[in-house]
Amino acid sequence: MAMPLRPATIDVRPEKGVSTAVSAEERTASPISVSTRVASVMHRGVITCRPEFSGSTVARIMAAHRIHSVVVTAPGSLPRVVTDAEIAGALYAGTLGTSTAEELAKPSPLVRPSDTLAYAIERMHECETTHAVVALRPLRPLGVVSVLDLAEAIYADGHMQ
């Protein structure tokens, strides 16, 4: 179950004690800088597959490219994502060979390259996923951003030890 969304605005107290509102995009409880953009950490280019590909084929694609997700694309449909977690679940259930990419794929949030990392992590949290598809237009993925990319950005900026 997703955590409830935080209020759209919060009050902050600057040095002189005057309250100002912070927009939903700028607020975050995470240590991610609100100025860092998805474009700076995303993996450009997308490894895709068709919905009818077998789960085994998707797993082989991930292994061959040493990646943790494959974007499932179909004409006229929003992209969906199969992650290594879905592959692990199908392996455990013994259904990897009989499952299709469409059956394994989960909805993924769509973010723009210009969105902040704080917005990307918020969308991933809301959708309970570890990956977001980066796109300028919904049906044309440009790349993928993962929680590991976000964690790397946090540590690189020195926000966490």
N, C-alpha and C positions, 0 to 999 in steps of 0.2 A: 504494500500500500504506500502511495506517495505521501510525503510530508505535506501538510497544508502550506499554501503559498503565503509568503509574508505580505504585509500591507503594501499597497502601491507607493506610498510615501512615508517617510519618517522624518522626524525633526532632529536636527543636529544643532549644537550650540557652538558657534564660532567664538573666538577670543573675547569679543565685546559682549557676548551674551545674547546676540540677536539670533532668533531661530530662522532657519531657511529650510525649504523643502528639497528633498533629493529625489530625482526621478527614479522610476522602477529600474531603468537600465543602469543607472549609476550606483544604486545601493547593492551591497552584498555583504554577507557576514564572512565570506571567505577572504583569504589573504591575496587573492588575485587582483592585480592592478586593473582599475577600470579603464585605463588607457590602452592596455595591450589588446590587440585585435586578433581575431581568429586567423587572418591571413598570415600572421607572423609565425604560427606554430602548426598550421595544418599540413597534412601530407598531400601535396599536389598530385593530381592524377588519381584515377580511381580504377581499382581492379573490380570488374563487374562480372556477373553471370546472368543467364536467363533463368526465369522461374522454374523451368522444367529440368534444369540440371539436377543430377542426383546429389544427395548429401555427401556421398563419397567423393564425387567430383569437386564439390565445394571444398572439402577438407584437403584434397590434393592441391587445389589452387592455393589455399592458405599456406600449406607446407612448402610448396615450390617457391612462393614469393616471400616466405618468412613474415607473414602478416597475421593480424588478429581478427580481421573482418573482410567480408566481401559484400559489395553492394549489389543487390538484386534489382535489375531494371527490366521493365516491360513497357511497350509503347502505351502512352496515355495513362500510366500509373506513377504514383509517387515512388521514389526509391525506398527500398527496405534493406535491412542489413542482417546478415548471418555473421555472428561472432564466434570466437572459439568456445564460448560458453554454450552456445546452441549445439555445436559439434560435440562437445563433451557430454551434454545431456543425451544426445542421440546415440553416442557410443555406449553410454551406460545403459540406455534402454534397449540397445541392440537394434535400433531402427535406422542407423545411418545409411545403410545401403538401400533401404526402401523408401526413405524420405526424399522429398524434392526440396530444392532451394526455397520455393514458395512456401512450403510447409514449415521449414525451419526459420525463415526470415521473420524479423520483428520490425514493427514500425520504428523509424528513427527520426529524431528531430532534424529539421532543416535549418541551417544557420547560414548567414552570409559572411563572406570574407571580412566585411567591415564591422561585424558584430564584435562585441567585447568578449573576452574569455569568461568574464563573470556571467554574461548572458548565456553563453554556450553551456557552462556547467549547470546553470539553473534549468535550462531546457533538458539537458540529459537527466538531471535529477527528477524533474517532473515526469519524464517518459520512462524512468527507471531503466536506463540504458548506459552503456559505457562508450558509445560512439555516436557522433552526429555527422550527417552528410552536409558538406559545404556546397552551396549552389547559389548562383545568381538568379537562375530561374528554376522553379521546382522540379522540372523534368530533365534538367541538365546538370548532373553532379560535376563539381570541379575537383573535389578532394574529400578527405575525411579528417576529422579531429577526434581524438580519444581522450579519456581521462588521464592516460599516461602522458600525453602531450601537455595537458594542463598542469599536471604535477611537475613535469620537467620545467615548465615556464615559471612556476612558483619558486622552485628551488634555485633556478638560474638567476631570478631576480633577488634572491636572498631573503624572501619573505618567510621562509620556514627553515629550520635547522634539522 
